[in-house]
């Protein structure tokens, strides 16, 4: 069995670029103080949600603008983070972003019932190396009520045509003859050029300018397309982009629920929607709603935040995550997704520390590439810090009749009895009372209790008729400390081959 480095990592950390209180360098010093060995920064990318006031969407706009990194700043941002990382030899600092794939407005500024939804259905993206990979992340799609904002070239062409027609009429000349004398037969005739359509042309051109302003950036409400399906496609396109670039893409806070009232004159608001700006005075309510169903409606993503806002319905034994793992074991899902911990750290909240939620990564080397590789394969576990203490899991493996072993994220091929073993410890002080459960295929198979450190073992006979199964660990300490492992899969290979032969 490989002797991996256990690297405590803080995932989902904000710098001053998106509402945080510290620079990347200051976060590095804070990590060193807390003995956090890796920090994954996920500042907000394109945190800008706007809605036009019908029918002049381009002129009258309501905009909620959070502090964020814009696409034009990505390269400089990545360089700044890498420069901060270079100053530490005992802490890894990696750049990343928190991305909102879509947003939805309802209500009206005039009625005072404007509401912003879906903006918190966010993804954490990190592990990509090239700035152009970050810049290529699709921008958020937004819509109002039951309509979707999409590009409307006909409106653009109509506006240009109207402006051209107005200009032609404005400049069009017409000769008018004037004569003097009775009958003008043999008297003096004078030809004079006039612009009889000047007023009409000016009006048409002015109308084109208004239409341009009202339609810019030339989006229309396409009621023929299902907005929910379009938003799902947008989410999947972001996942596909990051995955194809070799990065990690994870669903953030899947069970978060709260609301925030934002006024146009507010300067800061909880570090999340830190600025609200508009050319109208307005009040909007931004709703953060649970979205754990996204884990089943999207595919190809790497992980989800199991703690601290993803446990009750998702990571709890028998929850949504176990359903997805069982589906993968049965061959229904192409790939599993892993549990990670997100601290969502801004540095301006008294009760939250950088090490409040940690993802302990089992890496081969102390490098960013090795950490990303381990996280991509599920070689990690999640642990929380409470009352100054935290649980650790120095060992977790499964072994069969031979010498083969597997750790979290790996698959052990065994047709016979399997031994599952783990060591549960507590830091910095040992002796914490801990209850640890071995979870088999989504159900608690056995519960162990004791003072840390202690070893737990479980011998599992094959499940009749099952070609695959999985085991994972969950532990809870006396002071509210919690630990969640990622699964070890067991493949009954010969049984599966026999089924295929039939």
Buried (B, 14 or more C-beta within 10 A) or exposed (E): EEEBBBBBBBBBBBBBBBBBBBBBBBBBBBBEEBBBBBBBBBBBBBBBBBBBBEEBBBBBBBBBBBBBBEEEBBBEBBEBBBEBBEEBEEBBBBBBBBBBBBBBBBBBBEEEEBEBBBBBBBBBBBBBBEBEBBEBBBBBBBBBEEBBBBEBEEBBEBBEEBBEBBBEBBEBEEEEEEEEEEEEEEEEEEEEEEEEBBEBBBEBBEBBEBBBBBBBEBBBBBEEBEBBEBBBBBBBEBBBBBBEBBBBBBBBBBBBEEEBEBEBEBEEBEBBBBBBBBEEEBBBBBBBBBBBEBBEEBBBBBBBBBBBBBBEBBBBBEBBBBBBBBBBBEEEBEEBBBBBBBBBBBBBEEEBBBBBBBBBBBBBEBBBBBBBBBBBBBBBBBBBBBEEBBBBBEBBBBBBEEEEBBBBBBBBBBBEEBBBBBBBBBBEEEEBEBBBBBBBBBEEBBEBEBEBBBEBEBEBEBEEEBBBBBBBBBBBBBBEBBBBBBBBBBBBBEBBEEEEEE
